[in-house]
Amino acid sequence: MNQADHVQVDLSSLTTYRESCLQLAARQLSSFRSLEEISAAIDDINVYPRLDQLSSPQGMACLDTRHMSKEDLDPAKQAILNGRVLFEHAAAGEATRLKLGIKFLIDVADSMTLDKLVEFMACGTTVQEVEKDIKIAPSGLLHLSLGARHMLQISFEIFKLAREAGLDPAEVLANQVMLVIVNQTSAEKIVNEFIAADFFGFRPQNTLFMVQESFNGLTYDGRQFAFSPDSPALLHNHGQMVMQETIDDQVFYLDPRQDWRPVLLKADQFFDILDRMDDKISFNIEDLSYLTGALDLPALALALKAREDGYRMVMEVTANSPEKPQKGGMAAYDRSLQRNVMIESFQLKGVSNSDIKYLNRNINHYPNPGEVFRKVRSQGLNMPFVVKHGFLYFQPVQGDINFLVNTLLITRKEVTPISAWKTPQDTVKAINAMFTQDRQIGFRAYARSTLPVWRD
């Protein structure tokens, strides 16, 4: 299916979204006789339609942080200090590969010992081998969940930025707008963690939440598709997340004057908030580099410059390793569209990891976000398929917004590898990143002063 003119998804409500799912399945898959046939052909069904038209990306912007002056960074600093950047935190992922429960709430200091870590990694290593790579025993970390670390880091960095600018840090933090995406299983616990943590220094009315919807899978009897109540309810990937943000009564904040009652926003109210923003940045909870660098001022400065040049999405890519090439979203130039594109890995039938020269780093900027998300609302995103647990689901991707708006791909002069906590084998790397975070000058004191309840 052509990415640029995909079948319309109706985002009037979650009900119409579900109806669109049925219509899309019927329109595109009715020639198959069973889900088994669909599953066998899934790579062909999802394949990027112009795979033979792809070549290396052209005209990417290069971010050279070594040659950026204070003046170059000032627009980024001012945008944050003025509360004109919306920070989106994606914490709805189900972390099925980690199998440690809700990722946002994982406290390694409480749940891990070296022996448990070795058993958890299950890769044939010994305690002695792990001790060579690990910087600290898990119990030596601060007693903070991954989510608390994530929110405290950005709070800590904004606090320091405000103080350096001679402004009242409390006022600057109160003006920031956050959007935290959770899932149905984790919503209550994560919301309660925010309340218990006094919103990590942010203002409750400016701390927005959304519970990403889960959907039952579809059955197919060779004639029609139907949602099955007997199927597992799963997320429709991060593309559904951004589409859901544009629907009435999905985004909300907690009212401290009414016992933390959720106040639901209409889509137009959310768009009004986006219209006040110069940029919207989307982060993943598992990004480990974030734990010591939540505010990437050089990238934000570049995104703000791209905004002036008419770009409405900025996607960072990194060169794939020739020695150990990874699987992931591929940046490429589409000769038919005459522009750079980003293509998800499950659309790359027959493309080997070594053929992927540039990978998506999964950190997206949306300059003028009100304009971008109105376009998402009106046009929806491409809806690829996947068969899981014997049922049909959808897996739209956030990155496909690049097909809706003028998009700039950026690379860094100093190559930084992707660092994320996705699998058990990444856990030593995650613990080391947390240790480095704990050792930041002033971080422990800031956490202690910010959190109403502190455990040394």
C-alpha positions as CSV (number, residue, x, y, z in Angstrom):
1,M,0.0,0.0,0.0
2,N,1.3,3.5,-0.9
3,Q,2.4,5.2,2.3
4,A,1.5,8.7,1.0
5,D,-2.1,7.9,0.3
6,H,-3.0,5.2,2.8
7,V,-6.5,4.1,3.6
8,Q,-8.2,6.7,5.9
9,V,-8.3,6.0,9.6
10,D,-11.3,7.7,11.3
11,L,-10.1,9.4,14.5
12,S,-13.4,10.9,15.6
13,S,-13.4,8.5,18.6
14,L,-11.9,5.2,19.8
15,T,-15.1,3.6,18.5
16,T,-14.6,4.9,14.9
17,Y,-10.9,3.8,15.2
18,R,-12.0,0.3,15.9
19,E,-14.4,0.4,13.0
20,S,-11.6,1.6,10.8
21,C,-9.6,-1.4,11.9
22,L,-12.3,-3.8,10.7
23,Q,-12.7,-1.9,7.4
24,L,-9.0,-1.9,6.7
25,A,-8.7,-5.6,7.4
26,A,-11.7,-6.3,5.1
27,R,-10.4,-4.1,2.3
28,Q,-6.8,-5.3,2.3
29,L,-7.0,-8.9,3.4
30,S,-10.2,-10.3,2.0
31,S,-8.4,-12.2,-0.7
32,F,-6.9,-14.5,1.9
33,R,-8.8,-17.5,3.2
34,S,-7.5,-17.7,6.8
35,L,-5.3,-16.0,9.4
36,E,-2.8,-18.7,8.7
37,E,-2.5,-17.5,5.1
38,I,-2.2,-13.9,6.2
39,S,0.5,-14.8,8.7
40,A,2.5,-16.6,6.1
41,A,2.3,-13.6,3.7
42,I,2.7,-10.9,6.3
43,D,6.1,-9.7,5.1
44,D,4.6,-9.2,1.6
45,I,1.5,-7.5,3.0
46,N,3.6,-5.0,5.0
47,V,6.4,-4.5,2.6
48,Y,7.3,-0.9,1.7
49,P,5.8,-0.5,-1.8
50,R,8.9,1.3,-3.3
51,L,11.6,-0.9,-1.8
52,D,13.4,-1.0,-5.2
53,Q,13.4,2.8,-5.3
54,L,15.5,3.3,-2.1
55,S,19.0,4.5,-1.8
56,S,21.2,6.1,0.9
57,P,19.6,9.2,2.4
58,Q,20.5,12.6,0.9
59,G,21.0,16.1,2.4
60,M,20.8,15.1,6.0
61,A,21.7,17.9,8.5
62,C,24.8,17.2,10.6
63,L,24.8,18.2,14.2
64,D,28.3,19.2,15.2
65,T,28.1,20.0,18.9
66,R,31.8,20.8,19.1
67,H,31.4,23.9,17.1
68,M,28.1,25.2,18.6
69,S,28.5,28.5,20.5
70,K,26.6,29.7,23.5
71,E,24.6,31.9,21.1
72,D,23.7,28.9,19.0
73,L,22.2,27.2,22.1
74,D,20.4,30.3,23.4
75,P,17.1,29.7,21.4
76,A,16.8,26.2,22.9
77,K,17.4,27.4,26.4
78,Q,14.9,30.2,26.0
79,A,12.3,27.9,24.6
80,I,12.6,25.7,27.7
81,L,12.7,28.5,30.2
82,N,9.6,30.0,28.6
83,G,7.7,26.7,28.8
84,R,7.4,26.4,25.0
85,V,8.6,22.8,24.6
86,L,6.2,19.9,25.4
87,F,8.1,16.9,26.7
88,E,6.3,13.6,25.9
89,H,7.3,10.5,27.9
90,A,6.3,7.2,26.3
91,A,5.9,4.7,29.2
92,A,3.1,2.5,27.8
93,G,5.3,-0.2,26.4
94,E,4.6,-3.6,27.9
95,A,8.3,-4.6,28.3
96,T,7.5,-8.2,27.3
97,R,11.2,-9.0,26.7
98,L,12.3,-7.7,30.2
99,K,9.5,-9.5,32.1
100,L,10.1,-7.3,35.2
101,G,6.6,-5.9,35.3
102,I,5.8,-2.2,34.6
103,K,9.0,-0.7,33.3
104,F,8.3,2.7,34.8
105,L,8.1,1.2,38.3
106,I,11.2,-1.0,38.2
107,D,13.5,-0.3,41.2
108,V,16.7,-2.2,40.5
109,A,18.1,-1.5,44.0
110,D,15.0,-3.3,45.5
111,S,14.6,-6.1,43.0
112,M,18.1,-7.2,42.0
113,T,21.1,-8.8,43.6
114,L,24.2,-9.9,41.6
115,D,23.0,-13.5,41.8
116,K,19.5,-12.6,40.6
117,L,21.0,-10.5,37.8
118,V,23.1,-13.3,36.5
119,E,20.1,-15.6,36.6
120,F,17.9,-12.9,34.9
121,M,20.4,-12.3,32.1
122,A,20.4,-16.1,31.3
123,C,23.3,-15.9,28.9
124,G,25.8,-18.3,30.5
125,T,27.8,-15.7,32.3
126,T,29.0,-16.0,35.9
127,V,28.9,-13.6,38.8
128,Q,32.6,-13.1,38.4
129,E,32.2,-12.1,34.8
130,V,29.4,-9.7,35.5
131,E,31.4,-8.1,38.3
132,K,34.1,-7.2,35.7
133,D,31.6,-5.2,33.7
134,I,29.3,-3.8,36.3
135,K,30.2,-0.5,38.1
136,I,28.2,-1.1,41.3
137,A,26.0,-3.9,42.8
138,P,22.3,-3.2,42.1
139,S,21.7,-2.7,45.9
140,G,24.2,0.2,45.8
141,L,22.0,2.3,43.6
142,L,19.7,5.0,44.9
143,H,16.2,3.6,45.7
144,L,14.5,5.1,42.6
145,S,12.2,3.5,40.1
146,L,13.2,3.9,36.4
147,G,10.2,6.3,36.0
148,A,11.3,8.4,38.9
149,R,14.8,8.5,37.5
150,H,13.4,9.6,34.1
151,M,11.3,12.4,35.6
152,L,13.8,13.5,38.1
153,Q,16.5,13.9,35.5
154,I,14.6,16.3,33.4
155,S,13.4,18.2,36.5
156,F,17.0,18.3,37.7
157,E,18.3,19.7,34.4
158,I,15.6,22.3,34.0
159,F,16.2,23.4,37.7
160,K,19.9,23.9,36.9
161,L,19.1,25.7,33.6
162,A,16.8,28.1,35.4
163,R,19.3,28.8,38.2
164,E,22.0,29.5,35.6
165,A,19.7,32.0,33.9
166,G,19.0,33.8,37.2
167,L,15.3,32.7,37.2
168,D,13.2,31.1,40.0
169,P,13.6,27.4,39.3
170,A,10.2,26.6,40.9
171,E,8.4,29.0,38.5
172,V,10.2,27.7,35.5
173,L,9.4,24.1,36.5
174,A,5.8,25.0,37.0
175,N,5.5,26.4,33.5
176,Q,6.8,23.2,31.8
177,V,4.3,21.0,30.1
178,M,4.7,17.2,30.3
179,L,2.7,14.5,28.6
180,V,3.1,11.0,30.1
181,I,1.7,8.0,28.2
182,V,0.8,5.0,30.2
183,N,-1.1,1.8,29.6
184,Q,-4.2,0.4,31.2
185,T,-2.4,-2.0,33.4
186,S,0.1,0.6,34.7
187,A,-2.1,3.8,34.7
188,E,-3.2,3.8,38.4
189,K,0.2,2.9,39.8
190,I,2.1,5.4,37.7
191,V,-0.4,8.2,38.4
192,N,-0.1,7.5,42.1
193,E,3.7,7.6,41.9
194,F,3.4,11.1,40.4
195,I,1.1,12.2,43.3
196,A,3.4,10.6,45.9
197,A,6.4,12.3,44.3
198,D,4.7,15.7,44.3
199,F,4.9,15.6,40.5
200,F,8.7,15.7,40.6
201,G,8.6,19.5,40.9
202,F,6.2,20.1,38.0
203,R,2.8,21.7,38.2
204,P,0.0,19.1,38.4
205,Q,-2.2,21.0,35.9
206,N,0.6,21.1,33.4
207,T,1.4,17.4,33.8
208,L,-0.8,15.6,31.3
209,F,-1.5,11.9,31.0
210,M,-3.0,9.6,28.5
211,V,-3.8,5.9,28.9
212,Q,-3.0,4.3,25.7
213,E,-5.8,1.9,24.7
214,S,-5.3,-1.8,24.2
215,F,-7.3,-3.7,21.6
216,N,-8.5,-7.3,21.2
217,G,-7.2,-9.1,18.2
218,L,-9.3,-9.9,15.1
219,T,-10.5,-13.3,14.1
220,Y,-11.2,-14.2,10.5
221,D,-13.4,-17.0,9.1
222,G,-12.6,-16.5,5.5
223,R,-15.5,-14.1,5.1
224,Q,-15.4,-11.4,7.7
225,F,-13.2,-10.0,10.5
226,A,-14.3,-9.5,14.0
227,F,-12.8,-8.5,17.3
228,S,-12.5,-11.5,19.6
229,P,-13.1,-11.0,23.3
230,D,-11.1,-14.2,23.9
231,S,-7.9,-12.7,22.5
232,P,-5.3,-10.8,24.5
233,A,-5.8,-7.0,24.5
234,L,-2.6,-5.5,23.1
235,L,-1.3,-2.0,22.3
236,H,-1.4,-1.0,18.6
237,N,2.2,0.3,18.8
238,H,3.3,3.9,19.2
239,G,1.6,5.1,16.0
240,Q,-1.8,4.4,17.6
241,M,-0.5,6.4,20.7
242,V,0.0,9.6,18.7
243,M,-3.3,9.1,16.9
244,Q,-5.1,8.6,20.2
245,E,-3.7,12.0,21.4
246,T,-5.9,13.7,18.8
247,I,-9.2,12.2,20.0
248,D,-11.5,13.9,22.5
249,D,-11.3,12.9,26.2
250,Q,-8.1,11.0,26.0
251,V,-5.5,13.4,27.4
252,F,-6.1,14.6,31.0
253,Y,-4.6,16.2,34.1
254,L,-5.3,15.6,37.8
255,D,-7.0,18.4,39.7
256,P,-5.3,18.8,43.1
257,R,-8.4,20.8,44.4
258,Q,-10.7,17.9,43.8
259,D,-8.9,14.9,45.2
260,W,-6.9,14.4,42.1
261,R,-9.9,13.9,39.9
262,P,-9.0,13.5,36.2
263,V,-10.0,16.5,34.0
264,L,-10.4,15.3,30.4
265,L,-9.4,17.5,27.5
266,K,-11.2,17.8,24.2
267,A,-9.0,17.5,21.2
268,D,-9.3,21.2,20.5
269,Q,-8.1,22.0,24.0
270,F,-5.0,19.8,23.5
271,F,-4.4,21.4,20.1
272,D,-4.5,24.8,21.9
273,I,-1.7,23.6,24.2
274,L,0.3,22.4,21.2
275,D,-0.2,25.7,19.5
276,R,1.6,27.4,22.4
277,M,4.6,25.2,21.9
278,D,7.6,25.7,19.6
279,D,8.4,22.0,19.7
280,K,7.2,18.7,21.0
281,I,9.8,16.1,21.9
282,S,9.0,12.4,22.3
283,F,11.2,10.3,24.6
284,N,11.2,6.6,25.4
285,I,11.4,5.4,29.0
286,E,14.1,2.9,28.1
287,D,16.5,5.4,26.6
288,L,19.6,5.1,28.9
289,S,21.5,8.1,27.5
290,Y,18.6,10.2,28.7
291,L,19.5,9.4,32.4
292,T,22.4,11.9,32.2
293,G,21.3,14.0,29.3
294,A,17.5,14.7,29.3
295,L,17.9,18.2,27.8
296,D,19.7,17.8,24.5
297,L,20.1,21.5,23.8
298,P,22.1,21.1,20.5
299,A,19.4,18.9,19.0
300,L,16.6,21.2,20.2
301,A,18.4,24.3,18.8
302,L,18.7,22.5,15.4
303,A,15.0,21.6,15.6
304,L,14.0,25.2,16.3
305,K,16.1,26.3,13.3
306,A,14.4,23.6,11.2
307,R,11.1,25.0,12.3
308,E,12.0,28.4,10.8
309,D,12.9,26.6,7.5
310,G,9.5,24.9,7.3
311,Y,10.2,21.5,8.7
312,R,7.6,20.0,11.0
313,M,9.3,16.8,12.0
314,V,13.0,16.2,12.9
315,M,14.2,12.6,13.2
316,E,17.7,11.7,14.5
317,V,19.4,8.8,12.8
318,T,22.7,7.1,13.6
319,A,25.1,5.1,11.4
320,N,24.7,1.4,11.8
321,S,27.7,-0.6,13.0
322,P,29.4,-2.4,10.0
323,E,30.8,-5.0,12.4
324,K,27.6,-5.7,14.3
325,P,24.7,-4.2,12.3
326,Q,21.5,-3.8,14.2
327,K,17.9,-4.3,13.0
328,G,15.7,-1.2,13.2
329,G,13.9,1.6,11.3
330,M,15.9,2.5,8.2
331,A,16.5,6.0,6.9
332,A,16.7,6.1,3.1
333,Y,16.1,8.3,0.0
334,D,13.0,7.3,-2.0
335,R,13.7,8.2,-5.6
336,S,10.1,8.0,-6.5
337,L,9.0,10.5,-3.8
338,Q,12.2,12.4,-4.3
339,R,12.7,12.8,-0.5
340,N,14.2,11.1,2.5
341,V,11.9,8.7,4.4
342,M,12.0,6.5,7.5
343,I,10.8,2.9,7.1
344,E,10.1,0.5,9.9
345,S,12.0,-2.7,10.1
346,F,9.0,-5.0,9.5
347,Q,8.4,-3.3,6.1
348,L,11.9,-4.2,4.9
349,K,11.4,-7.6,3.4
350,G,14.7,-9.0,2.2
351,V,16.8,-6.1,3.5
352,S,19.5,-7.5,5.7
353,N,20.8,-5.6,8.8
354,S,24.0,-4.9,7.0
355,D,22.1,-3.1,4.2
356,I,20.7,-0.6,6.8
357,K,23.2,2.2,6.8
358,Y,21.3,4.6,9.0
359,L,19.1,3.6,11.9
360,N,16.3,5.6,13.6
361,R,17.3,6.7,17.1
362,N,13.6,7.0,18.1
363,I,13.9,10.5,19.4
364,N,11.5,12.7,17.4
365,H,11.0,16.5,17.4
366,Y,7.7,18.1,16.1
367,P,8.3,21.8,15.5
368,N,4.9,23.6,15.4
369,P,3.2,20.5,16.9
370,G,-0.3,21.9,16.7
371,E,0.0,21.9,12.9
372,V,1.5,18.4,12.9
373,F,-1.1,16.7,15.1
374,R,-4.0,18.3,13.3
375,K,-2.7,16.6,10.2
376,V,-2.4,13.3,12.1
377,R,-6.1,13.8,13.2
378,S,-7.3,14.5,9.7
379,Q,-5.3,11.9,7.8
380,G,-4.3,9.1,10.3
381,L,-1.3,6.9,9.8
382,N,-0.5,3.8,7.8
383,M,-1.8,0.7,9.5
384,P,0.5,-2.4,9.0
385,F,-0.6,-5.8,10.3
386,V,0.8,-8.4,12.6
387,V,-0.5,-11.8,13.7
388,K,0.2,-12.6,17.3
389,H,-1.3,-15.4,19.6
390,G,-3.4,-16.6,16.6
391,F,-5.1,-13.2,16.1
392,L,-4.7,-10.2,13.8
393,Y,-3.5,-6.9,15.3
394,F,-2.3,-3.5,13.9
395,Q,1.1,-1.9,14.3
396,P,1.1,1.7,13.1
397,V,4.3,3.6,13.8
398,Q,4.9,7.1,15.1
399,G,7.7,7.6,12.6
400,D,5.2,7.4,9.7
401,I,4.3,11.0,10.5
402,N,7.3,11.7,8.2
403,F,5.0,10.9,5.3
404,L,2.6,13.6,6.4
405,V,4.8,16.6,7.0
406,N,8.1,18.1,5.8
407,T,10.7,16.1,7.7
408,L,14.4,16.6,8.3
409,L,16.8,13.8,9.1
410,I,19.8,14.7,11.3
411,T,23.0,12.9,12.2
412,R,25.7,13.8,14.7
413,K,29.3,14.5,13.9
414,E,30.2,12.6,17.0
415,V,28.6,9.2,16.6
416,T,26.6,8.0,19.6
417,P,25.4,4.4,19.6
418,I,21.8,3.5,20.5
419,S,21.7,2.7,24.2
420,A,18.4,1.3,25.6
421,W,17.1,-1.1,28.2
422,K,15.1,-3.5,26.1
423,T,16.3,-7.0,27.0
424,P,17.7,-8.8,30.0
425,Q,21.2,-8.7,28.3
426,D,21.0,-4.8,28.5
427,T,20.6,-4.8,32.3
428,V,24.3,-4.4,33.2
429,K,24.4,-1.4,30.8
430,A,21.2,-0.1,32.5
431,I,22.7,-0.4,36.0
432,N,25.9,1.4,34.9
433,A,23.8,4.2,33.4
434,M,21.9,4.5,36.7
435,F,25.1,4.6,38.6
436,T,26.5,7.4,36.4
437,Q,23.2,9.3,37.0
438,D,23.5,8.8,40.8
439,R,27.0,10.2,40.7
440,Q,26.0,13.5,39.0
441,I,27.0,16.4,41.2
442,G,23.9,17.5,43.1
443,F,21.6,14.8,41.8
444,R,21.2,12.9,45.1
445,A,20.6,16.1,47.0
446,Y,18.0,17.3,44.4
447,A,16.2,14.0,44.6
448,R,16.1,14.1,48.4
449,S,14.8,17.7,48.4
450,T,12.2,17.1,45.6
451,L,10.6,13.8,46.7
452,P,8.4,14.0,49.8
453,V,9.5,10.4,50.8
454,W,13.2,9.6,50.5
455,R,15.0,6.4,51.1
456,D,18.8,6.4,51.4
